[in-house]
Structure formats: C-alpha cells, structure tokens
C-alpha cells in the first residue's frame, strides 16, 4: 500500500471530505466499577475509514474513601504515575490477536522514561496523568521549616528568623504533587491515553483502515496498585470509559483512483513490546529465562523492583529499586551480551553506572546529545529508575534464527532486605498479512522457523 493512504497528521489536504472524531462506548450498558473487570470496545463500522493511530482511550476517574465518602485536604493520596489502571491490554483484529500486553501501564512508564522529553510532558503527556516521581516519598511541599515550633511572626526580626529557617525540601516529589492537584477532594477528572501507547501496531501503522473488526480489551487493576498514600482506606472509582476515534471520509475522486489498492494483500512490519515478570527472588546471584515468542527480539529492558511495592498502597509501584546490582548481562542462544558485563555500583558515594545510563537513554534515541535531552538525570536513574537495556538488534546473527533462548544473569552486592522481582519489557518484531477488501488479517512469524 502506498503512502498516499498515510494520514500523517495532515487532516486538511485535498483527499478528505471529512476528518472527525466519534465517541465509541464500552460494550456494557453501565460501566462496571469493580476491580479486575474486563472492559471491551468492538469497532465494526466496516464501511468507514478509521484512523486508529490518532485514537484515544478516555477514562473518567475519582478517588474515594472506602466508605464511599469524598477525600479531603487531610487525605494525602493520589494516583501513581500513569494511573496504573490496567493489568492487561489486548488488541484483536478480525478475532486474531495482534498484540497482548501484561502490565501495560508499567510498560508505558518504562518506554515513556526512555522516549519522552520535557516538552512532551508539558503537552499530551500531561493529559495522560504522566508526571514522573522525583523522589520516593509522598511529600508535596517544596519547602520545609526547620526552626522552633510556633515561631511568632509579630516583628521584622522574627519574620527574618523564620525565613532563615525555611529550606528547600530535598524529599519533595514533584510528580506526586502535580497528580495530587488533579485528584484532590475527590475531583472527577478525565485522562486521555493514546491507543498507540498501548499498542505499537497503531503507532507504526498510520493509515486509514476499513473493512476490519477491531476488538480492544482492558482488564482493570486493583485500587491498591493504582494509588499511593500515607495510609490505606481508599479506592478508585471508574466513572466512565469511552474510545474516541477519527472517522475519515475521502473524496470521490480519491477513492476511485486508489480504491484498488485496498483490494491487494500486503504485509506489515512493526516492533511491539511484551512484558512479563519473575518475582519472589531472594538470592544474591542468579539467572532466569526471558520468555520469548516466535518473533525476532530487538531489545530487552530489565527493571528491578522489591516485591513489597506491589499490592501495597503505601509503596509506589512506578518507582524501581537498584537492589545494589553489581553485575548483569544476557545470553542469547548462549552468546553473551555485552561481552563485558555491566559492572555497577549504585552506592551514593560511588554512583558508578554511566554505561548503563547511556545505553538506556540511547534506547529511546534521547541521549544527552539530542536536541531536547533526557527525561531523567543521572542521579534519578540510579535512585528511582535503574532500568537496564540490552540492545540485541545489534546482534542479529544471534537473534535472527529459528529459535531464541534468552537468559538474564545478575549479581547483587549483598543479600536484599526482602524479596524482589525483575520485570522484562521485550521488544519484538511482528509481521502481519492484511487485505481489507477481503476482511483478512493474519499474523506471520518473523523468525525462520
């Protein structure tokens, strides 16, 4: 299919009679406001052209106390970054699974840290509840007073004494503070998440599509995993879920000229992400198999985290733990990568992890030398977001064969205080065969099996 079908954000050119968003409702008559609920959207307007690349999932949210009453200024609670709304997300096209992702919002957190810029945070990301944490606390005030209690402000001298004892709060969490403003007092608010952030197929394929049935399924998370608070006793209420999709009407002249193209069968290639985890680890050294499918592996993000951050409203599950990892590497079909282990020292006195930090930034093409610079700095990487990235695409002679056995090896400086886990975000090459006029969609393998 030629690029003439590509929309590319140019909605006003001569091809279009109309480009307009339409709201699509979730399949249930009433939104089920329960944890672990499946929400489904079935789009079967087979005669319309739809630009899924620019579609959004709109979620209307509210934080309440467990008894159903509103929270107040005394309740120090808000959503974790991204909201962590769903445990699963699936896209099926003509009843064929194109993409399936566990913990999709954690994957969005990782890929956002790698790819987003400060400019993007101020724009579309701010409407997605994407405000990264700047400390592992729930402190939302930038300044603290360290002087005596009940300091009187009745004279100039006392005011000066007070001001001299005001300090910048080094534990201030900018992300927590900004998310708190949005959700305070049980405000009902909407967030708009681009569908392309959940499903990489839609990010890559920027064309108008027709004659196909799209089924989107999202499985709701628990309130304990969506919220961060000083104490328990809170729950999340889903007020509404809708999907907004641009419907396109082309001019008659355009359709007559290019309609034969959609009657052809062609293949699509894209790189998607898949997430799985290995938890309840207690050893100082170890290895584990990274589950792979029948698709070529382009790269792997490894995210270490203590187990007690999960299902715990008092712990932030969108912050990660370096675990005092001292060595790490992967083996793809028994070939070691990198040849020389990642050797790290995350102690505050040494902070030796430059190689890992630069490789993580490079995974999103957002290095210190890029126009906008990285989203997270060196210190934040070590203390909040110690994400390892292994670029296996540079070794296609290892990964582009008929099968892949991928293993991760690690060593810690000392035994951890509690059990821990590793999340793996695996970047995989996918391929599909498509013929819209025949309502045909079929997944193809990208390895030579």
RODOKOL-559447 format. One line per field, with one value per residue (C-alpha): residue in one letter; x, y negated, z. Coordinates in steps of 0.05 Angstrom, whole numbers, plus 5000, padded with zeros to 4 digits. Each point is the difference from the previous one (the first is absolute). Layout:
N
resn	c(A,...) .
px	c(X,...) .
py	c(Y,...) .
pz	c(Z,...) .
***
This chain:
449
resn	c(X,X,X,X,X,X,X,X,X,X,X,X,X,X,X,X,X,X,X,X,X,X,X,X,X,X,X,X,X,X,X,X,X,X,X,X,X,X,X,X,X,X,X,X,X,X,X,X,X,X,X,X,X,X,X,X,X,X,X,X,X,X,X,X,X,X,X,X,X,X,X,X,X,X,X,X,X,X,X,X,X,X,X,X,X,X,X,X,X,X,X,X,X,X,X,X,X,X,X,X,X,X,X,X,X,X,X,X,X,X,X,X,X,X,X,X,X,X,X,X,X,X,X,X,X,X,X,X,X,X,X,X,X,X,X,X,X,X,X,X,X,X,X,X,X,X,X,X,X,X,X,X,X,X,X,X,X,X,X,X,X,X,X,X,X,X,X,X,X,X,X,X,X,X,X,X,X,X,X,X,X,X,X,X,X,X,X,X,X,X,X,X,X,X,X,X,X,X,X,X,X,X,X,X,X,X,X,X,X,X,X,X,X,X,X,X,X,X,X,X,X,X,X,X,X,X,X,X,X,X,X,X,X,X,X,X,X,X,X,X,X,X,X,X,X,X,X,X,X,X,X,X,X,X,X,X,X,X,X,X,X,X,X,X,X,X,X,X,X,X,X,X,X,X,X,X,X,X,X,X,X,X,X,X,X,X,X,X,X,X,X,X,X,X,X,X,X,X,X,X,X,X,X,X,X,X,X,X,X,X,X,X,X,X,X,X,X,X,X,X,X,X,X,X,X,X,X,X,X,X,X,X,X,X,X,X,X,X,X,X,X,X,X,X,X,X,X,X,X,X,X,X,X,X,X,X,X,X,X,X,X,X,X,X,X,X,X,X,X,X,X,X,X,X,X,X,X,X,X,X,X,X,X,X,X,X,X,X,X,X,X,X,X,X,X,X,X,X,X,X,X,X,X,X,X,X,X,X,X,X,X,X,X,X,X,X,X,X,X,X,X,X,X,X,X,X,X,X,X,X,X,X,X,X,X,X,X,X,X,X,X,X,X,X,X,X,X,X,X) .
px	c(5000,5029,5010,4942,4956,5043,4967,5063,4961,4982,4925,4984,5028,4961,4988,4949,4928,4999,5046,4960,5005,4943,4988,4994,4971,5024,4959,4965,4937,5027,5073,5017,5037,5036,5073,5023,4942,5010,4980,4989,4992,4979,5008,4964,4982,5026,4980,5036,5073,5029,5066,5017,5069,4969,4948,4994,4974,4964,4993,4961,5027,4989,5033,4954,5006,4982,4933,4983,5010,5044,5073,5020,5063,5020,5005,5069,4983,5003,5013,5068,5031,4959,4944,5020,4927,5005,5033,4989,4987,4983,4988,4964,4989,4947,5005,5076,5044,5046,5028,4992,5035,5002,5011,4993,5005,5066,5025,4975,5038,5065,4993,4978,5063,5041,4964,4963,5030,4985,4962,4956,4987,4971,4955,4964,5032,4970,4931,5020,5015,5074,5038,5063,5019,5061,5008,4975,4955,4930,5026,4967,5028,5063,5023,5006,5008,5056,4996,4964,4926,4949,5048,4966,4998,4984,5064,5048,5053,4956,4980,5073,5015,4943,5023,5072,4972,4962,5036,4988,4970,5048,4946,4950,4964,4979,4962,4960,4984,4975,4957,4972,4975,4960,4969,4991,4932,4974,5000,4971,5048,5016,5065,5012,5048,5021,4985,5067,5033,4966,5006,5063,4964,4958,5062,5035,4940,4977,4951,4924,4970,4934,4963,5030,4972,5043,4990,5035,5000,5027,5001,4994,5053,4987,4996,5061,5042,4970,5010,5057,4983,5026,4946,4948,4926,4991,4972,4996,4934,4995,4944,5003,5043,4992,5043,5008,5019,5008,4953,5024,4959,5042,4980,4967,5058,5050,4961,4991,5074,5028,4945,5033,5058,4959,4981,5073,5033,5061,5043,5012,5061,5005,5037,4956,5011,4981,5009,5008,5029,5039,4987,5012,5076,5045,5068,5063,5016,4957,4973,4932,4971,4970,4937,5002,4950,5009,5022,5067,5023,5024,5017,4984,4988,5014,4966,5019,4950,4986,4939,4968,4985,4944,4930,5022,4968,5057,5053,5009,5000,5022,5067,5053,5057,5073,5008,5074,5010,5075,5000,4950,4998,4955,5015,4964,5007,5059,5035,5016,4979,5033,5068,5021,4948,4964,5039,4964,5005,4936,5026,4991,5075,5020,4941,5035,4948,5015,5003,4931,4971,5025,4975,4932,4996,5024,4942,4953,5047,4996,5072,5037,5020,4928,4963,4956,5043,4978,4938,5037,5068,5058,4982,4927,5019,5040,4951,4931,5004,5059,4977,5049,4994,5031,5000,4998,4983,5074,5012,4951,5045,4980,4926,4978,5000,4947,4995,5022,5021,5010,5028,5014,5057,5012,5039,4984,5050,4964,4938,4938,4959,4938,4980,5004,4979,5021,4953,5021,4974,5017,5001,4980,4994,4930,4972,4929,4965,4942,4947,4945,4952,5000,4996,5065,5051,5052,5061,5065,5063,5063,5049,5021,4962) .
py	c(5000,4932,4942,4963,5035,4975,4945,4971,4948,4963,4998,4943,5022,5012,5074,4989,4980,5008,5019,5002,5035,5045,5028,5075,5030,5059,5063,5000,4958,4974,4995,5054,4965,5062,5023,5052,4982,5010,4940,5012,4956,5033,4955,5031,4940,5038,4949,4942,4982,4992,4970,5042,4969,4937,5036,4989,5039,4950,5021,4961,5011,4982,5017,5016,5025,5073,4980,4961,4931,4947,4990,4933,4958,5044,5062,5004,5047,4999,5045,5029,4975,5022,5021,5073,5011,5067,5068,5022,4969,5039,4980,5050,4988,5044,5044,5009,4976,4946,4979,5021,4965,5015,4940,4952,4937,5023,5010,4929,4974,5032,4981,4930,4990,5022,4962,4940,4930,4942,4966,5061,5003,4930,5018,5065,5039,4952,5022,5073,4993,5008,4962,5039,5003,4961,5035,5063,4961,4971,4930,4947,4935,4971,4965,5022,4961,5025,4948,5002,5016,4944,4946,4933,4954,4937,4961,4990,5036,5061,5001,4999,5057,5040,4989,5021,5067,5014,5051,5035,5068,5051,5053,4960,5043,4957,5056,5016,4927,4989,5063,4980,4933,5038,5051,4960,4995,5059,4959,5038,4992,5030,5026,5012,5056,5008,5071,5001,4999,5066,5033,4989,5024,4937,4957,5028,5007,4928,5017,4997,5069,5030,5066,5029,5013,4973,5026,4965,5032,4968,5035,4954,4999,4998,4935,5019,5001,4936,4956,4976,4973,4992,5047,5049,4992,4973,5026,4979,4990,5007,4953,5011,5030,4980,5004,4942,5017,4956,5021,4980,4987,4994,4963,5040,4986,5027,5064,5015,4992,5038,5048,5057,4997,5025,5061,5022,5044,4970,5011,4954,4999,4966,5004,5011,5013,5057,5001,5057,5007,5046,4988,5027,5000,5000,5022,4957,5028,5034,5007,5008,5015,4941,5026,4989,5014,5019,4929,4967,4965,4929,4983,5012,4952,5030,4965,5021,4988,5023,5045,4959,4943,5042,5002,4949,4931,4974,5018,4967,5055,4952,4991,5054,5025,5009,5058,4983,5039,5006,5042,5016,5029,5041,5061,5010,5071,5007,4939,4949,4927,4954,5034,4964,5001,4937,4986,4952,4968,4965,4975,4925,4992,5033,4996,5040,5017,4953,5056,5027,4929,4982,5065,4989,4930,5025,5050,4941,4960,4947,4992,4943,4979,4997,4935,5006,5042,5058,5000,5029,4977,5043,4999,5014,5059,5031,4986,5005,5030,5049,5032,5044,5003,5054,4984,5068,4970,4986,5076,5026,5059,5024,4981,5006,5076,5054,4996,4956,5019,4936,5001,4943,5007,4955,4991,4957,4967,5031,5039,4956,4981,5031,5039,4967,5008,4983,4974,5011,4956,5039,4963,5047,4995,5017,5012,5007,5012,4954,4995,4951,5015,5074,4986,5037,4992,5054,4999,5025,5023,4957,5056,5052,5057) .
pz	c(5000,4980,5047,4968,5052,5057,5041,5033,5040,4936,5009,4952,4933,4937,5013,5055,5001,5075,5058,5065,5068,5021,5070,5008,5064,5039,4987,5068,5007,5067,5017,5052,5056,5026,5004,4949,4953,4925,4957,4926,4939,4935,4939,4940,4958,4940,4948,5035,4995,5070,5019,5061,5006,5029,5043,5075,5060,5045,5073,5052,5070,5073,5066,5058,5071,5008,5031,4937,5028,4968,5019,5030,5006,5059,4955,4970,4942,4924,4941,4984,4935,4939,5048,4990,4980,4965,5011,4928,4932,4936,4928,4955,4926,4968,5062,4992,5057,4972,5068,5072,5057,5075,5045,4941,5043,5030,4929,4984,5060,4977,4926,5019,5043,4941,4945,5029,5005,5046,4944,4990,5075,4997,4942,4985,5058,5052,4977,5010,5075,4982,5054,5020,5074,5021,5067,5034,5047,5006,5016,4958,5029,4970,5064,5073,5064,5046,5056,5067,5002,5007,4976,5008,4940,5038,4986,4942,5040,5011,4927,4980,5048,4970,4929,5017,5023,4936,4957,4935,5013,4970,5007,4959,4949,4941,4965,5063,5011,4929,4999,5069,4972,4947,5046,5064,5036,4959,4936,4941,4943,4932,4972,4926,4983,4927,4976,4966,5069,5017,4932,4958,4937,5002,5012,4938,4953,4986,4944,4997,5009,4979,4992,5065,5069,5056,5071,5058,5069,5064,5068,5059,5055,5076,5038,5041,4937,4971,5062,5045,5069,5071,5025,4973,4995,4929,4934,4927,4965,4925,4980,4925,4945,4927,4938,4952,4928,4939,4944,4930,4938,4937,4937,4945,4953,5050,5013,4926,4987,5060,5021,4961,5049,5059,4959,5001,5052,5032,5062,5059,5045,5068,5066,5061,5074,5045,5076,5049,5070,5045,5074,5070,4989,5062,4974,4995,4930,4949,4930,4969,4932,4963,4965,4926,4945,4927,4984,4992,5064,4989,5072,5073,5058,5069,5058,5072,5055,5072,5004,5055,4952,4969,5030,5052,5001,5044,4948,4932,4947,4944,5035,4993,5045,4980,5050,5003,4935,4985,4936,4945,4929,4955,4958,4934,4976,5048,4969,5054,4993,5014,4995,5063,5056,5022,5064,5046,5068,5020,5067,5011,5011,4934,4951,4946,4947,4942,4948,5019,5003,4930,4970,5031,4971,4932,4999,4990,4955,5055,5022,5032,4929,4973,4990,5062,5045,5046,5044,5061,5024,5024,5074,4988,4957,5057,5057,4966,4930,4995,4934,4962,4924,4957,4925,4967,4932,4993,5000,4948,4987,5070,5001,4927,4997,5008,5076,5058,5070,5039,5071,5050,5050,5060,5064,5060,5048,5060,5017,4994,5061,4968,4938,4932,4928,4929,4948,4927,4944,4938,4933,4945,4925,4976,4931,4974,4933,4983,4947,5020,4943,5018,5075,5007,5057,5017,5045,4970,5034,4995,5013,4950,5032) .
***
